[in-house]
Structures are given as C-alpha cells and as structure tokens.
Amino acid sequence: MKKLVVLGAGLAGTMAVNRLRPHLDPAEWDITIVDQDETHIYQPGLLFIPFGMYHSADVIRARRDFIPSGVRFVLAPIEQVDTARQRVVLSTGVELEYDYLIIATGTSPRPEQTAGLLGDAWRDSIHDFYTLEGAMALAHRMESFEGGRVVVDVMELPFKCPVAPLEFVFLMDWWLQERGLRDRSEIVYTTPLSGAFTKPVSSRRLGHLLDDKKIGLETDFYTERVDADRGVVVSYDEREVPYDLLVTIPVNMGADFVARSGLGDELNHIPVDKATFAMEEHPNVFAVGDAAEIGTSKAGSVAHFASEVFTANFLRGIRGLAPLETFDGHANCFIESGFGKAMLIDFNYTTEPLPGKFPLPGIGPFTLLEESEMNHWGKLMFRWTYWNVLLRGKDLPLPSRMLLAGKESA
C-alpha cells in the first residue's frame, strides 16, 4: 500500500487531501494529515477583528470538520523530515513512513527576528494582527485609543497576504473618521518596497489613495530594530519613524522543522518546481501553499489556483506521466479601501494587474483596479466560499490560469 503523508492542515493541506482522496483508491493508498493544533483559522478575517467587524467565532472552526473520510488526522508537532529514510518524525517520538510527502505548513510571523520588537511593549504599544491572539489584543487596545501616530510597518518580504497591511491603513483611516479621531491622528505606512503596492501598475493607478486619505508613506524602509523606550522604528539606513501605536507585519518564516530537515531557504520556505511542486533533489517531496517558494504572492488565492495544477500533475506523476501544465502564478486579491468599498486586482507571473471586469468579461460583477461597493461585498462573501467550497476541495467556476478576457490595457 502506498503511503501519502501531508504536513499541515491549513488551507493548502486540507485542499490537497480533499482533492486527492476521491482519486486515490483506499485499498491502495493510506493518507495521513498532520497538524499541531485542532483549530483552523480563516486568516483573511483577522484583518477585520481589530475594527470590530469580525469576532473570533467568525474565523475559527475545527480542523477535523474539513478532513475527508478515509484520511487519518494526527495531532502532534513535527520534529523533522528524514528524507533518506522517508519518514516524518513527530515530537512524540512517533515516526510516519511515506512514499509521497506533501509539506503544507505555511509561513508565520516571527517577531523575535527583529531586535526590540518583543518586550514589555509587545501587545501594549506594539501589536500585530496576523495571529488570532494579536488581532484580539489589538482590538482591545483600539477600544481605548484616543488618537496619536499610528505606524503600520512591514518588516520584510515575502509575507502572507501582501495586501493586508494596506487594507489595515485604509480601514484605520475609516475607523478613526467614524469616531471623530482622524483630525488628532496620523497614519504612516512603512514598506521595504519602492511603492505602496507590490506591482508598478497598481502603484501607479492606486497609489493616489494614500495621498487622498492623508496617509504618510515611507518607502525603501528596511526595519533594523524597534526602540520601544523612545517609540521609534529604525531602518538599516538609520531613518527613524516615531509612533504612538505600532502595528507590525513581522518577518515571516516557514516551519522550524523545515530548517532542521535541511529542506528550505534562509526563511524556511521550500523551493519547488512550478509545474509539479516537487523538490528537485527529492522528487517524492512536494510543497504547496505558503510553504512553497515559487516566486509569487503568499496568498489564499495562489494556494487555490495552484492546488488545481498540483492535483492534476500529482495524479499524472504517480502514473508515470509528464505534467500537463505549469502554474502561471495566478493571484487575485480584494483590497478593502474603507467606507464600505474595496478594490480587486488579478495578475500572474508575467502580467501585472489590469483594469476591467472580473470574472465575466464586460459584466463582472467585480471591477478591477477601481473601488466599488460590490468588491467590498465580494470580500465579505468570500468567507462563506472559503469554509464551504475551497477547504472542501470543491471547484470554483474560475480557471486556474489567469485570463486576459475582460481586461483592458493599463
């Protein structure tokens, strides 16, 4: 019997077992999925918690509810992958043999990687919102916020959901205005990029929003340390940005066992082939979702589109067939812009975001590179789609490859 082990029961890992299980004969395949906790978190929803738009109950479910029948769920931290022996060693001492291994353990914030970030000020004047605990602590802090200088600081690339920090500053602007605090507050966005958006076309067409909302922008800012006593963020070139409330997007790194196993890069992300998602030196070891390093955004939409390519090519590969297609880096993201509106961008490795309509050419209902109320409702409705369609491995009526139909020239 063939043994497939999947590490990580987040979006990418859960989609993988849901998509593969119907195609792998239970009499011939034993499938195990491993995670270190039982709770699945809807990560796009964490953005809304500090503003009181979502609560913890809106973003958490039991992982077991989404794991298909016939797949064994093992709850334990992962110690190491022994590729020579084709075994996964758990912290409990249990070893899981595999013929094929899928690593889907994602990436996560590592505030300890930046000097001065952790300390007495952590979750007091310094916060994050990329974890449930962080988002809830920030929500509590904002209840007593009476104005001041809010700095949203992106520490390093890559990080998951790269538009979320921009969404945060837009929602903060809205939140402050609703409470009559905007006139006594400043908002500053610091980024290691040369513009607010990761793509030049987006920066050119949407960058005015920061000026319109009087949001300060500090570009090419690589955070070296945080001086909490003085209330400043310091870059490697010694620029200083003062704050009263610092909202950080810490350095993101893959799981520690990746480093212990010698499988990843310096950030514990795993370089893989863009068609098969397999490692070059270990062709029976795959990485999907945010755990993979494939040169595109670490976002849920990427995990979704890539999973379709991965599934088809994995099933061909176990039959000795060549892959049919290569993942094109397709990603699309709703960007909350405040006041009940949002934008939408759709792009891939070679094509930057373009204006137009999505997903139906000329019809939409979503508008690309423009604010609209429909885009805002699309962002909110995605939560239902996530729990009921994506996690369960069901198909959305959207092609995995980016289409130019319905798009205009930039």
N, C-alpha and C positions, 0 to 999 in steps of 0.2 A: 504494500500500500504506500502511495506517495504521501509525503507529509509537507503541508504548507503551513508556515508559521507567519503571522502578521503581528508586528510590534507596533502598538499604538491603536487605540480605539477612538480616535478623534474623527474628524470628517473624512480624511483620505483613507484611513484604515478601515473605517466602517463601510464606506462606499465600496472599497475593494472586496470585502468579504460578501457584501450583498450582491455585487455584480458577478462575482466568480462562482459563488455557491451553486446557482442553478445550472452551471455548465460543467461542473466537476462531479462526476459520479461518486456518491457517498460510499459505494462499495470499493472504490479505488483511491479515494482521496480523504485524508484526515486533515481537517482545518482547525487551527487554534489561533485565537487572537489574545494578545496580552496587553494589559494596561495596569498602571499603578494605583488608579483610583476608580471609583464606580460612577462618578458624576461627569456627564457630558455637558460642556458649556457652549452655548451659542455665542461665539466670540464677537460677531458684529453687533450684538445687543449691548455689550459692555459700554460702548460709547454713550448710550442713552441714559445709563444709570446715574451718573453724576448730576444730570439735569432733571431727574425725577420722571423721565418719560418711560423708563422701564424699571422694574424691580427684580430682585434676584429670582423670584419664581418664574419670571418671563424667560430666563436664559438658561435654566438648568433642567436636565432630565436624567434619568438613569441610563447608563450606557447599555445595560442588558436589554432595554426595551427595543433597541435598534439592531441587535445582533441576531442574524437569522437562525432558524432551527437547523441543527446539524453542525453548528460551529461552536467549539468549546471556548469559553471565556475564562482566562486565567488572570487572577488579580494579584499582581506582585511587581515590585520594582525590577528593572533589568540591570544586571551587573555587567554582562559582557556578551559579545558575539564571538564565538570561536569558529572562524571560517574554515580552518584546517580540519576540524572535526565535525563541522556542520552542526553545531549545537548553540543554543541560546542558554546562557547561564543566568538564572534568576537570583535575586538577593537571598531567597530562602534556601538556596543550595540545589534546588530542582534544576535539571537540565532538560531542555526540549530539543529533540533531534529535528532536523529539517532537511528536505530535499530542495525546497524553494523557500526563500525568506523575503518578506516584504517589510521594509522599515518605513513606518509612518508616524514617527514620534514627534514630528513637528519642530517648531522653534519657539523659544520662550524668552521673556525679558530677564536680563541678568544685571540688576542694579549694582551688584558687587563689583562689576567690571569697571566702574567709574569711581575714581577717588572722591570721597566726601559725600557720595550720594546716600549711602546708608549711614544712619547715625540717629541722634536724638531728634533731628528734624524730619526724618522719614515718616510719612503719613501724618505730618503736622503742617509744616510749611512746604514740604516736598511730597509730591504724590505721583501716582501712575494710574492709568485706567485700563491697562491691558490684562489685568487679572481681576477676578471677581472681588477678591478682598480689597484690591486697590481702588476699584471703581466705587465700591460701597463706602470705603473710608473717605474718598474724595467727595462723594455725595453728602456725607455727614459734615465735612469741612465747609462745603459751599452753603450749607444751611445758615452758617454764622458769618459768611463773607460779606463785608460791608464796603468793598471797593479796594482798589490798590492796583499794583502792577502784576499782571498775570503773564508769565512766560511759559510758552509751550516749546520744549526743547527736544529735538530729535538728535539722539546721541551718535548713531552710526547706521550705515546701510550694510546689508539689507535688513528690513524688519517686516513683520507680517502686517497685512492690511495697510499699505503705504499711504492711503488717502485719509486714514482715520485722524491723524494729527491735524490736518487741515479742517476736517469736519469739526473737530473739537473747537478750534478757534472761531469758526463760524457760529457754532451753537453757543459758545460762550458769549459772543457779541449779542446774540439774540436774547440769551438768558439775562444778561446784565441790563439790556434795554427794557425788558419786561419788568424788571424790579427797580427801575429808576436809578441804577448804579453805573450806567455807562459813562456819564459825564465825570465821575470821580474814579474812573478805572482806565488803565491802559492794557492793551493786549499786544504781545510781541511773539512772533514765531521765529525760532532759530532752526536752521537746517544746514547740513553739510552740502546740500545741493547749491547750484548757482541760481536757482529759481525756486518758487514755491512748489511747483509741480514737477514730477519726475520726467515728464515729456515736454520738449520745447513747444510743440503746437499748443498743448494745454496751457503752458505758462503764458504764451503769447495771447491766447484768447480768453483765459480766465484769471490771469494774474491781477487784472484791474479790480477784482472783487476785494482783495486785501486793502487796496487804496480806498475803494468806495466805503469800506467798513471801518476805515482808520485803524487797520491792524498793522503794526510795525513788522518789518521783515529783516532778518539778519541772515544773509546767505554765506555760503562757504565757511560755515561755523562748525568746526570740529571740537566738540566739548572735550577738554582735558581733565577738568575737575570741577567740583562744586564746593564753594566756600559757604557753608550754611551759616556760620557765625556772622559773616558780612552780608549774606543774602545775595550772592552773585554767582553766575555761571561763567567759567573761564575757559576760553578756547586755547588751542595749542599755540596760536599766534598772539596769545595774551590779551585778546579782546575780552572785556568784561561786560556782562549783561545783568543788571540788577533785577531783583524780583521781590515781590511780597508773597506771591503764591507761584510755586514752580510745579508745572505738570510735565513729567518726563516721559519720553519713549526711550527706555534704556536700550543698551546693546542687546541684540537678540542672538541667541545661540541654540544650536541643536542639543540633543540629549547628551549627558556626560558619558554614557556607555559607548557612544559613537567614538569619542576620543580614546577611551580605554581599549576599544577594539581595533583602533588604527584604521577607521573607515572613512573619516571625513576630512574637511579642510580645517583651517585655523578657527573657524566658527562652528565646527561640528556639523556642517551641512555636507551632504554626500553627493559628489559629482556623479552623474549618471548619463547614459545615452538618451537623447531626446526622443527616440523612437520606441525603444524597449524599456527605458527607465532602469536598465540593468547597469551594474558596475562593470567597468572594462575588465578588471582583474578578477572579479567574482561574478560570472555571468548568471548564476542562480540566486544572486542577491540583488534586490530591487529597492529603490527608494521612491516614495511618492509623496505628494503634498508638500508642506513646508520643509520637511526633512531633506528633500531633494534640492540639489543645486543645478538648475537648468537654465540660468540666466534670465529669468523672468520674475514678475512680481510674486511675492508670497501672499497669496490671497485665495479666498474660498472659491472664487470663480475659476482660477487657474487649476485648483485641485479638481474641480468638477469637470472642466473640459479635458484636462489631461487624463482623468480616470477613464474616459471613454476610449482614448487612444491606447492607454496602458492595458485595459482589459482585452481589447481585440488582439493586440500584439502578444500579450502573455498567452492567450489561448492558442494562437498560431505557433508561438515558440515551443510550447510543450508538445506540439505535434511535429516539430522539426521544420516548420515553415518560416519563411522570412517575414519580417513585419510589413504591413501594408502601407502605413504612412508614418510620418514623423510629426510630433506635436509642434504646432506653429507658434506656441507662446500666447495663445488667445486668452485675453482677460477682459472683463468688463466690470465696472465699479460704479455704483451710485455714490454721489458725494453730497451729503447734507450741507446746505448752504444757509440754513436758518429761515425763520419766518414761514415755516411750512413749505419750503421749496427745496429742491435738490437738482443736481446735475447728473449726467451719465456719460461715461467715457468707455469706448470699446476699441481695443488695439491688440497688436501681437508683436512678435519679434521685429518685423520689418515695416509695419505700418503704424504710424502714430494715430492717436485719436483724431477722428474726423467729424465734422458736423453732419447732421442728417437725422433720420428716424430709425428707431430700433424697437422690436426686431423685424417688423413688417415694413419693407421699403415704401416710403412715401406716406405711410399710415401711422406707424409707431406701435403702441401709443406713447412710447417714450422718446424724448428729444435728446439728441446727442450734443454735448458741449454748450448747453443752454439750461438755465434754471427753469423749472416748472413744478407745479403742484403735483402733477401726475408722477413725476420722477420721485418726489417725496413719498407718495403713497406706494409706489413700486418698492422703495427701500423698506418700508414698514411691512408690506405684504410678503416680502421675501422670507420673513421669519417662518411663516406657515409653510412655504415651499421647502425651506431647509429641513424642518422636522418631518414633513410628510412625503417629500419627494427625494431630495438629494441624499439624505442619510440612508434612506431605504434602498438606494441604488436604482431608483426608477428614472426613466428617461424624461428629460425636458424637451419640448419641441424647438430646440435650439441646436444648430450644428456645432460640433466641437471646434471646427475651423472658423476663423474669422471670415465674414463675407463683406465684400465691398458694396453689394447691392443696398440701396437706401442711403448711401453715404455721398457726401459732396467733397470737392477738393477743399483743402484747408485755406 
